[in-house]
Amino acid sequence: MSPASARATASRGGLTIRGVSHAFEDRRAVDDVHLSVGPGELVCLIGPSGCGKTTLLRLAAGLAPLQHGTIEIDGNTVAGPGRAVPPESRGVGLVFQDYALFPHLDVAGNVGFGLTGSSASERAARIDTVLAQVNMAEYRNAWPHQLSGGQQQRVALARALAPRPRVMLLDEPFSGLDTRLRAQIRDDTLHVLKENGVATLMVTHDAEEAMFMADRIALMNRGRIEQAGKPAEVYGHPASAFVARFFGEVNELRGLVRDRAVATPFGPVRAEGHAEAAMVQVVIRPEALKLAPANGKGGAPCIAKVMASRLLGRSSWIHLDIGGPAGTGLGGEAGHPQHFHARVPGSYLPAENEMLAVRLDPTQVFVFALPDTN
């Protein structure tokens, strides 16, 4: 996000991170990051391990000293030059990966832990309200060790929401849950967060989870935000090959730009904005490969041999061998096989060695300049 966008969001509250950098010895973990989260908005901060996303979350929470930049909550600076508001005074709710429930307190005691300055009746009413929101009211008197992982996560969320925070920070909150339970819990969590209207920044390494949860996604790479935007924007218009790869396996080629296009085994791909004769990278999503029986009709530019077919449930994964045509700049002599993957909806399992016609959906093909290796 640009500095101008961050300033605009600061005027309407929420969380604003402006020009934040942080280093550990000689390694810069966070490098000049600008990011904002508006009231009621959920932003997912994603990226590979070690990219700096958890460090950024800890800086926002006040769990680590800020070295460079500023952090604002509701337009008020909580960290910056000469200022460091302690975590408990920032109006921030935290949900950690391990939930960090207090084993010596029951569920009500955990949820009410941060409710200071309230009367006993107000405290009890607030505990009842947030426990009802997360469907844990009947476990009010239970102990953490008596709860399942999903129930502990709900209690941790209730505890974070109880003091009515202005900002919620979630660090991999669903990673300890099994696949089926994770889907249910994250759906419930999304509804609770939206119901409370709190600005939420959530760290995850799971691209599908980010697509499901986020109003906007910020993808980090080596301490910097590579791209930020709505899920459909980041997925449909990736700013780099790194972004495209992060959202799932892709097929990759290299080729020369000729007459504003790049030759591929599936026909030419438009390469607007790239210099003539430049070597570029072509990224093709598996969903872009459209398969049909090779019956000689329709003039498909490419015929592929099936290596294997696997049913993945809602889709099928097809391994294809395609002879690499000479003169395309794709690496390989004429007839040299190239391995591609196609994903098709439903149960479609062509036989091994079956020949298929392959067409390309150009909306799921992206051309990038090769990274600078200097």
Buried (B, 14 or more C-beta within 10 A) or exposed (E): BEEEBBBBBBEEBBBBBBBBBBBEEEEBBBBBBBBBBBBBBBBBBBBEEEBBBBBBBBBBBBEBEBEBBBBBBBEBBBBBEEEEBEEEEBBBBBBBBEBEBEEEBBBBBBBBBBBEEBEEEEBBEBBBBBBEBBEBBEBBEBBBEEBEBBBBBBBBBBBBBBBEBBBBBBBBBBBBBEEEBBBEBBEBBBEBBBEBEBBBBBBBBBBEBBBBBBBBBBBBBBBBBBBBBEBEBBBEEBBBBBBBBBBEEBBBBEBBBBEEBBBBBBBBBEBEEBEEEBBBBBBBBBBBBBBEEBEEEEEBEBBBBBBEBEEEEEBBBBBBEBBBBEEBBBEEEEEEBBEBBBBBEEEBBBEEEBEBBBBBEBEBBBBBBEEEEE
